[in-house]
Structures are given as C-alpha cells and as structure tokens.
Amino acid sequence: MKTEKQNFRIMKSVRAFLSAAMIAFILFMTSCSDDDTPATVPPVDNAVTQSIVQIAQGNDDLTILLDALTKFPNLVEALNSDGTYTVFAPTNDAFIALLGAIGQTELDDIPESVLERVLRYHVVTGVAAQSTDLSDGQEIGTFLSADDIVTVGISGSSVSINTAGVAIPDVIATNGVVHVVNQVLVPSLEASIVNTVVEPAYFNKDFTVLTEAVVTAGLLETLINRDASLTVFAPTNEAFADAGVTSLEGIDIETLRAVLQYHVLGAKVLEADLPETGSAVETLNGDFYLSINADGVFINGLTQVIATDIEAENGVVHVIDFMLEPASNNIVEIAVALAGADSDAEFTQLVAALTAVSNETSTDLIAALSGDGPFTVFAPTDEAFQRLYDAVGDENSDGSADISDLVEAVGLETIATVLQYHVLGGRVFSEDIPNALNGNTSVTLSPLAGGDWTLNSDFTITATDGALGLGLDDAGIIATDILATNGVIHVIDQVKLP
C-alpha cells in the first residue's frame, strides 16, 4: 500500500469532480406514491440463464465489482440465489474514480465493514425494477437499510440513480435485473465524511481503531463539520497498539473523548506552520510539546509525525506513530503512584527520600516539584538506590537497606542536594537532546543544585561522584518522556552524585 501521505494526495485531482456530487448523496427517506411502486418481478425470458453474479462474472467492465463482492460470501450467495434483486452495478472506472477520491489505490485498502456498506447500498431486495418501472424522483430503500435510500432521476431517455448515470439498463437475470452505472453510489454517512478530516482514517483499514474511537466517543459530528477548521494528528492502528491500546473495551467514554480531543487542534495548521521546537501547542484538551530535529517532528518526545499535510475541506490531517495521551498528574503524583503500585512498584526509595527531605529540612522538594515548573527529572529506580547503598558500604548488602541508612551515613542536607542534582529547569524531551548536542558527542547541563553534569549522545550521564570517589558507572537513561502536567520524567539506573 502506498504511504498515507502518497495515498491521500490523489484526492486533490478529483475534488472538483466529487464536491457537488457528494452533497446530493445526503438524502431523506419519504414514502413513495402508489404510482412510484416498482412493478413485480417481470417474467424471465426462457433464454435468460444467468444469475446476477454470473452476469458480473461475464462482464470485463465489472471485474472490480466482482472482486469486491467475493470478499463477502453472504452477498455472493444472496445474489446467486432464487431471491429477487435490483442491482446498480458500478463499472471499473467508477470504482477507480472512487478510490482516487478517498485516497486509496485498491479495494484491500478499505476497511471491509465500509466496503460492505457501500456494496449493500447498490442492491434493492424483493423487486426486479426495470427502467420502465422507475419514475422521476422516486426514492427506494436499499439492502443497506430502509433509511439508506437511492433517488431515481429521469430526463428524457436518460436515467440516473442519485448522480450516477445508468450506462446500460435492464440486464435481465434469473433472479432480478442489473443496471450498469458510471459512478459508485455512496451512502449518506460515507458521503458526509468524504473530504473532511475524518476521511483519511475512515476509508483506510490501517485506522480502524481511530474510526471506532471517534464514533464511540461521539466526536464524528464535530470532525465532519464542514464549517470547522481543524488539525488532526491521526494515530494508526499500530500506534494505538504500541501505546497499549488494542481494544476500546473497558475505556469509559469521557476518558476516550479526552484522549481523542488531545489529538485535535482548533485551527488548520500545516507542517510548515508548526511552531518551533520546544513550543507548547494548544489542543482541544490541553497542550502538547513539539521537538523538531533532523529526524523530523516529534510530540511529547515519544510520538513522531510520519505523514503530513493531508488536506480536507475542513482542515488537515497529520499521521503519527504513537498515540498521544494528555498528562493528568504532576511529577510528584506520578512518582507516588508508581511507588504504590500493587505490582512492580518503582521509585519507593526516591519518594521516601523526597518525603524525608521535605518533612525534616528547609528544602520542600515535594512542594517545589508539585508546582508549576516546568521541570525535567532524571528519576533513579529503586535498583539505582540499592547500587548507591552498596557503594557506600552499607552493612545490609542483602538489599534490605533503605533511605534511612543513607540519611544516617550522609545526612539529610546532602540528600537534598543529591535530589536537586537530578532536576533541570524546563522541559527536555528525548528528541530535544540531538539539538542540544548540536553534532557533539556530549553536552553539559546545569541542574537546580548547581554544578554541571555531562549528558552523552548514547543517552548516558557521565559518572560524577565528586569527592566521594565511589567508582560508580555512568548512569544510563533506561526510559524516557513520561509526561507530567508540570514537566517530564526520564528514568535512570544510577543515582547521580554532585
């Protein structure tokens, strides 16, 4: 399949062709008068021996339609059965035009649920309506639903269904009649989505999770509003899976809506108009943060923009490779939550150290790191603290040592300084580091405690244990970009000493 960006570029060449046509597809069901009721099944000529499916199989101009039908054995079985049907059969050129309009190159790009809806919209059940049985303005419910109607237009000898012209009428089958049409008929739901910021996801099988989420969260009407101006950062199915979302089951509607709104800007912003690196970008649900380096555009450190500027009537879509999630807790709240986890608890020693320092010294780090910030915290794991305990020769080498042993060894004021040595002012995401390095192998950073430490291009921090001379290894950054409301956390495997 072509990349999302390449696929959707095709739309521009056919917009003018479809814009007026799409409006006409949004129809309202009304009752037919007695005069509009199609005739009953006409007698089948003895020479007619083929079913509707067999007719399609024998027509070289209906091969794409046949390929589409064969994806749904239930439809093939129905149109091969003894039932009675009227089928409006789009030509190959009609399908090719539709694929171009929705930014796809082949049927396999389209979600099967969407393709089946479109196919059912071309079938009328229970009647074989020849062209002489139709009347101008007649509205007919389809196999999709009684409310998903097509409208007949007759002008002289010309017959149309919605805006599709009937190219070959009245091909009689053993189980009904086929009318060959020169456009694919589009149900009103799909017509309302075409050329909006929802279109790139709705008609592409790689975005089915996003489409389901938008519908489930009740945001479809907002995103297909043609008077709006929006920017959507669209996660692929793989982007959701990488973020741990493989199903929407168990996610409450308000949470789902909040996450989706975090992917939407209330104005159209093309790639060239994105603000500079380090900028906060206002979404419909809070801010996210841009990092722009030689490798591309990144959001909150973890998410890369992988396709850009897919324009629609009401905005633009950019494709991303990792789901965005708004921060709901500050740095301290995140650390406390992880320390109190039922399983795989982490940062218990860090939280204990913060608590001890804040309660028993004039340095209230809990209050500071709960404030507005922003801060960047390099948070040592429990294992990192254990390495420190071992290095200072704690007698409890079995791993039972805790922060109280370190307090006894070096005092609270020293621990307060150590903790501040792990904090930078401002937000520094992992994707900001290449810019900070500026082609060098390392960069010097200044923490809140004063002094300097060295960050290397391999995501290690050069060991600086001052006068203690403990021989600690370089600290490795083992997890990055945990977003907080007041900054960002990176996880490290050594305690850094000033």
N, C-alpha and C positions, 0 to 999 in steps of 0.2 A: 504494500500500500504506500502511496506517496505520503510524505510528511504532512502533518496537519496544515502547515503554512502553505505548502505547494498545492494541496488539495483544494484549499478554500480560495486560493487566488482565482480559480476557474470561475467562481461566482461572478466576478466583475464583468465578464464578457456577455453574460446573459441576463444581467439585472433588468435592463430596459425591456427585454422581451417578456419577463415574467411579472414585473411590478403590477401592471394593470390587471393581468390575468388573475393574480393571487387574490385581489380584492373581491373579484366575482365569485370566488370559491366559498366565501363565508355566507352561507345560505340559511334560511329559516324555513322549517317544515310547515307546510299548510296542507289542508285537505284538498284532494283532487275532486273536481265535479264529476258527475256521472259520465259526462261526455269525455272526461280525461282518462277514464278507466281503460287500461290496455285490454285488447281482445284476449280471449282464451287461447290456449295452445293451438296454433294452426295445424291442419293435417300435415303429416310428414309425407313428402313425396316418396314413392317406392324406391327412387334412385338414391335417396339420402341414406347413407350407411355409416357416417362418421359421427362420433360424439364431439362435444366442444373441444376436449383435449386433443382428440385425433386431428381435428381441423387445424389447431395450432401447431401440431407436430408436422403437418404437411405444408406449412407456410413459412418460407425462408425469411419473411419480414416480421415474424412473431417469435423469433428464437429467444430473445431476451425475456419476453413474457413467459415463455415455456420454462426457461431456466428459473425464473422467479417462482413459478407455480410448483416446480418439483422440489423446492425447499419445504413445501407444506403438503405432505401426503394426504391430509384430510381434505384439502381443497381439490387436489387431483382426483381423489376418489369421488367427491361430490360431482365434479364436472364431467366425470366419466359414467355417472350413474344414470338411472332411469328418471331422475328428477327433471324439473323444468326450469330453465335458466335463460336470462338475457345477459350477455357478456359484452362489455365495451372493451375491446382488445387494443391496447396501445402498440404502435409499431416500434421497431428497434430504434428508429430515430427519435421517437417520442421519449423512450427511456433514456437515451444518451443525453438529450436536452435536459431532462430532469436531474440526472446525475451531475451534470455540469452546474446546474442551478444550485444544488445543495452541497457542492464542493466535494463530490466523491467521483471515483473513476469506475467502480464496478459494484454490482449488487452486493457482493460479500462485504463491502464497507458498511452497509446499512444494518442497523440492528434488526434482527428477524421480526421482533414484535412490531416495529414500524412498517416494515415491508409487508407483513401480513395484513395490517390495517389498510394499507394502500390497495392491495390486491382485492380484498373483500369489498372495497368501495367501487370496484368495477363490475360487480355482479349483482343482479336483481334475481331474487328467487321466486319460484311459483308462477312465473309467467314467461312466455316467449314472445316478446313485443317486437314485431316488425316495424319498419319505419312508418308504414301506413297506419299503425295503431297509435302513433305518438301525436301529440298536439303541442303547439307553441305555448311555452310557459308551464308545461306540465312538470310536476315535482314528484319524484319517485324515491321511496326509501330503498336502501341497498342492503346487501348481505352484511355490511359492517354494523348497521343498526337502522331502525326505522327513522331515527332523527338525522342520520347522515345521508342526506338526500342528494340526488343529481337533478339538474334542471334542463329540460329539453328546450331547444330553440329551433324554430323553423322559419326560414326566409326563402320563399320560392321553392326551389328544389333542393336547397341546402338544409342539412340537419346538423345541429350541434348538441353536444352534451356538456353542460357548463360552458367552457370556452373552447372545448376540443371539437374540431370538425370531424364529422363522420366521413371517412375516406371511402370505405366500402361497406354499404349497408346490407343487411338481410342475408347473411351467410347461414343457411339453414342447417341445423344439426339434428341428430336423432333425439337430443334432449334439450332443444331450445334453439336460440339464434345468436349469432355473433355479429357485432357491428365493429369494424376496424376504425379506430380513431387516431388522430395525429398528435394528440397530447396525452400525457398521463394525467388522469383525474386525481386530484389531491383533496382529501377530506378537510373539513373546515379547521380542525385542530392543527393539522400539519400546515395548512395554508397560513394560519395565524402566526406560525413560528418562522416560516421562511423569511429570510432577510432580516432577522433580529439576532441579538447576541446569543439567543438560545440555539439557533440553527446549527452552528458548528458541532455542538455536543449532541443534539437530538438525533441527527441523521448520521452519526458516526458510532460504530459499535465499540470504539475504544473509550467512550464517555458515558456508558450506560449507568454507572453509579451516580455520576453527577446529575444526569437527567432525572433519575429516580428521586434523588435527594431534592432537587428543585421542585418537583411535583409534590412530593411528600410534605415539604416544608411550606407549601402554599405560596411559593415565590414566582410561579410561572407567569401570572398576570403582570407582575411588576416588571419582569425581564423581557416580556414581549410587547410592552407599551411602546408604540412607535413614536410617541411624542417625547420619550425619555432620551437622555444622553448618558450612557453607561460605559464602564470599562469592566470586563470580567476577566479574572485570572482563573482559567479553567483547568482543574486537575484531571488527568487521565485516570482510567481505572487502576493502572499500575501505581499512580501517585497516591491514590487512596489506600491501596494495599500496603505500600511502603510505609504509610503513616499508621498502619494497623487497622484500617477500616476496610473490611471485606464484605460487610453486610450492614444494612441500616437497622437491623433488628436490635431492639433494646436501646436505641438512641431516641431520647424524647424530642418532641417537635421543636421546643424552644431552643434546645442546645443545637439541633441541626440547623435551625434558621440562623442562629447567631454565627455558626461556623461559615455557612454559605455567604452571609452578608459581609463577612470578613474578606471575601474574595471579590467584592464588587466596589468600584468607585462610583461616586455620583456624578461623574463627568467623563467625557471621552478623552482618553489620554493615549496617544500613540507612543511607540517606543522612543522616538526622537524627542518627545516632550516629557519623558520621565525626569524627575528631578535628580540632582547629583547624588553621588554615593554618600551614605550617612543620613539621608533625608528621611523624615517621617512622612508617610503617605496616608492620608485620611481615607478610610473605607467607610462603608455603611455601618460598621461595628468596630470602631477604634482604629488605631494606627498600626501599620506595619512599616518595616525599615528596609531601605534599599542598600545593597552593596553592589557596586559596579566595578568590575576589574577586567583584565584582559580576556578572561574566560567567558564573560557575559554578564547578565543581570541576575542578581540573586535577591531573595526576600527572606528576611529574618535568618540569614546565614545558611539555612538548610534547603531552601527551595530555589531551583533555577528556572528561569523563563526560557522555554525551549522552542517556542514559535511565537511570532509577534504579528501584530497589525492585521488581524483577520477582521476586516471592516464589515459592518452591517448598517442597516438603515438607522438603528437607534444606538450605535456605539461601536465598540471594538472589542475583540477577544484576543488575549494572550494565553498561550498554553503553558502550564507549569508541571514540574515533575515530582512535586511533593505537596500534599495537602497543607494548607495554612490553618493554623489554629490560634485564635486570639488568646493572649495571656489573661489569666483570671486571678493570679496570686503574685505577691511581691517576692523578692529574693528570700527573705526570712521564712515566709509561709511555705515556699517550695521546699526549702531545706528541712523545715519541721515536719512537713508531710512525708517526705522521703525517709526521715529518721524514724517516723512512727508507723511505717508500712508494716502490714501483717507478715509479709514475707519479703526477703531480700532488702531488709532495711538498710539504709545507707545514710551517711552524714550524722550518725549518732554522736560521734566524738566532736565533730565540728559544731553541732548545735549545743552540746554540753559546754564546749569552750566559749562560745558566744554568750551563753547564759551566765556562766561563771564570771566572765569579764564584765558583762553588763550589770550584774547584780552587786559586784563587790569592788568595782573601781569607778573612777570618774568618767571612764570611756564607755558610753552606752552604745555598743555596736548594733544591738538589736533595733534600737530606735533609729539609728542612722541608716541601717540597711533596709528598714521598713519605710523610709522616707521617699521623697520624690525622685531622688537620684538625678540622672541615671548612673548606674554602676555596672562595671564588669567584674564578676567574681570568679576567681580560679579556685574551685572548691575541692579540698583534699578529701579523698574517700576515707572510710574507717581503716582500710588496709594501709593507707598512706600514714595515718597517725600511728598505727602499730609499728611501722618501719621506724618512725621517729622515736617511739618509746624504746625499741630495741637498740637504736643507735646511741641513745644517751645512757645505755647500760641499765635500764630498769630491771629490777630483780624478777619481775613477773614475765619472764620471757616466753611463757606458755600462751601469751596473747590475752591474758586477763587484765593487763594494765588499762587504765583509763585516764581521763584528763586530770583527775585529782593527783595522780602520781607525777604528772608533768608540772602541775601547779606547785607541788611540793619541791620539785627539783629546780625550777627556774623562776617561779613567782608569777603572779597574775599580770603585772605590768608588762613583763616580757612577752607573755602570751598575747596580750592586747596588741602589742607591736607586731608580733608574728601574724596575727589575723589580718591586720590592716595592710600587711605586706602582700596579701592576696587580692587586694581590691584596687581597681583602676577607676578613675572618674570617666564617665561617658560610656557609650555602648560600643563595644568592639566585637563584631561578629567574626566568625572564622573566615568569611570571604572578604573581610576588610584587611586581613593580615597580608595578602600579597601586595596591596597598595602601600601598607606600612613598611614592608620590606624594601619596596622600590628597586627590585632587582638584586638586593643584597642577600646574604645568607643569614643575617640576623638583624635584630633591631632592639634598641634599648628603650625600655618602658619605665615609667615612674609611678609607683603605687602610692596610695594615700599615706602610708607610713613614712614616706621619704626614701631616699636612696634610689637605686636603679636595679633592674634585673634584665636579663637578656632572653628574648624570645627568638628561637631559631626557625628557619624555614621548614624543618622537618617536624614542626609542632612539638618541640621540646623546649624546656626552660632550663637554661644553664644553672647548675647547682651553685648556690651562693649561700654557704652556711657560716659566713663571717668568721669571727674569732673562734667559734666552736670547733671548726675543722673536723666535722663528723664523717667526712668522706661520702656524703650522700650522692646518689646518682642524679643525673639530670631528671627533672620532672617531665613526665610525658602527659600531653593533653589527650585523654582517652575518650572523652565525649564532649561535644560542642553544642552551643547555640540553644540552651534551654531558656526559652523566652520568659521573662517576668514582666510584670507591669512597670517595674522601675529599673529594668536593665536586662542583663543576660548572664547566664552561668555557664562556665566551662568546667569540666571535671578533670582533675589531675591526680596522678598516682604517687606524688611525693609532697610532703609539707615543705614549703619554701621558707628558708630562714634568712633574715636580714644580716 
